Amino acid sequence: MKSAVVVLSVLLLCLNSAVSGAASPVLPKGYAAWKKSVRKVVTDKSSLFYGIHYIYADKKAEKGYLAGNRFAEGSRIVVESFSIKGDPAVDGPKNMIVLMQKDKRQRATGGWLFAGFGVDGKPSGLDPVTTCFGCHQKDAAQRDFVISTKKDFK
C-alpha cells in the first residue's frame, strides 16, 4: 500500500512538473531571422516601450498582418526593446524582449499568450494581464489585440 502511494505521489509530481513546464512560455530560437519591422522610437517616458524597438513576425504572423491583423492560432510576434542613451538615433543597450503568441486557451488576454524576457532570454515574470493586455485591449481591440500593423513592416 505504501509503495502504491509513493508511486502515485511521484506520478503526480511528474505530471505537475510537465504541465507547469508546458505552460511556461519559451523565447523562440531564431526569431531574429523572421520578418523584421522598421525601427520604432517611443519617446513617451511613461510607456513600457519607451526606447527603441523592433518587431519580428513569424510566417503565420506575417500572413495575419497582411490579412488586416487577423492572426491564425500559433502566430508569434517578438519585440526587442533597446534603451535610449543620449542620441535617440542610436540604439542603446537591449533591455527587454516580449513575446505574443496566438493561443485560444488564453481567454483572459484575448486569445494571446504574453511573455516577457530579460536580455539573457530568461523569463522576466511579467504579469501579462496587468502589464500587457490592458494596453492591447485599449489600443487594439479591433485589430486582434495587436498594436502593430503591416505598415510597421516596410
N, C-alpha and C positions, 0 to 999 in steps of 0.2 A: 504494500500500500504506500509506504513512504517513497519507494522508488518511482511509483507512478506519479506521485505529487511532485517529486523533483523533476521528472521528465516533462510533465505538464508545465511546470514553472519555467523551465529552460525554453520550451517551445514558445510560451507566451512572451518571454523576454526577447527571443529572436524575432518573433513576429512584430513586436512593438518597435524594435530597432529597425527592421526592414521598412515598416510603414513610416516611421519618422524620418528615415534616410531618404525614402522616396519623396516625401513631402518637402524636403529641403531643396530649394532651387539651386541649380549649378550654373555658373557662368559658362556659356557655350565656348568651346575651344574654336579658334579660327574665325571668330566674328569679325575681326579686322579685315577679312577678305570679302565680307558682304558688301552690298551696295552702301556707299557712304554719302552722307549729306554734305551740303555746303557747310562751311564754318559758321557757327551761330555765336553771337556775342550778346550776353544778357548783362546789362549794366545796373539793373534794379537790385540793390543790395539786400532787399527783403526776400528775394526769390531764392528758392532752394537751388535753382540753377544759375545763380549769379556766377558769372565767369564765361568761359568759352566752352562750347560743346559740339560734339559730332554725333550724329545718329547713324546707326548701322541697321540695315534691314535684311533679313534672310530672304530667300526666294519667295516664300509664302507671303511675307510682309510686303515685299515689292509689289506683288500682284494686288494685295489689299490697298496699297496706296493708289495704284493705277485704277482700281475699282471705286474710287471715291471714299477711301477709308472704310472699306468693308473687308474685314480680315477673317481668314479661314482659321479654324481650330489649329493650334500649333504654331501659328505665326510668331516670330520672335523679333523684337526690337531691342537694341542695346544702345545706351547713351553713355559716352565718355565725357566727363566734365573736367575742365582744367581751370586753375586759379588765374586771376588777373594779377600780374605782378608788374606794376608800373604801366608800361605801354600795352593797351588792350589789343594792339595789332600783333602781339607776340604771345603764343601760348605759354602760360606759366606751367607749374608742375601739375600733373594729373592728381585730382583729389577725390574722385568718386566714379563708380560705374553702376549703371542701373539697367535692369532687365525687365522688359514686359513680355509676357508670353501668353497668347490666347489660350485660355483654359476654362471651358464652360463650367467646371466644378467650382470656380472661384466666384460665387454669387455675390459675396459682399463687396467685390471690387469690379462689378460689371462684366464678369467673364474673363478677367485678365489676372494673371499672377504677376505681382510686382516684387522685385527683389533688389536690394542694394548691396554693393560690394565695395570693399576698400581697394586701394590701388594694387594690393597684393592678390586680388581676386577672391579673397575670403569674404563670406557673408558679413554684412555690417550690422545685422539685427534691425534694420529699418522696419518700422511698422507700416505695412502697405496701406492700411485703411486711413490712418491719420496723416501720414506723411505724403502719400502719393495720390490716392484715389479722390480725395476731396477736391483737389485742383483739376484733375482729369474730368470729374463729374461736372464741375462748374464750367470749365472752359471747352470741353469737347464731347459732351453727352450726345450730340447729333453726329459725331464723327467716330463712333465706336470707341469713345473714350481715349482716342489717340490725338494728342495735341498737334503733332507734326502732320504735314500733308505732303503730297507729291511735289509741291513747289519747293520743299526743302531739299530735294534731290535733283539738282540741275545738271 
